[in-house]
């Protein structure tokens, strides 16, 4: 089980979270987000994958930011088509991971994933809400019981310190949950993560309970 900490903004906070060695750190390149990233990403440990989050962005801009920040992964949080992903991949190194996000509320038609599953490394399931992520609420996780594929996925959307047992239940079903993605429930303000909360969550969920 991997951990992604998303919505990072401030240099010293980035360094503090990086000291905890999450597997992924997310930087949102979307000017309508309260966590929009502008600035410098300090040098991170090699095992942390820098992930750029984009929403319906021009491919040329995605490529430019991947190169500028030496990103290891691209998270597509908009309405990107399969053709868009294929075009983007043709310009990126094969080692760069691609996540495609799908918003879920009370139900979801998993058939829409069929044409994407061979084009992306992971799906990411987030809560369908007013904003493109960072809404701070969970979707109905029981919907995931209908997930028909072996393609690994990230679980996102309002995950907080009290969700440990529920995450374990999902893991125990045998669903291919690859990582949990935390954000707003671990913040003192948008973009500023509470280091102790993240550390406790990582220690319990990632290191000890969920294998």
Secondary structure by P-SEA (a helix, b strand, c coil): ccccccccccaaaaaaaaaacccbbbbbcccccccccccccccccccccbbbbbccccaaaaaaaaaaacccbbbbcccccaaaaaaaaaaccccbbbbbbbbbcccccccccccccccccbbbbbbbccccccccccccccccccccccbbbbbbccccccaaaaaaaaaaacccccbbbbcccccccccccaaaaaaaaaacccccccc
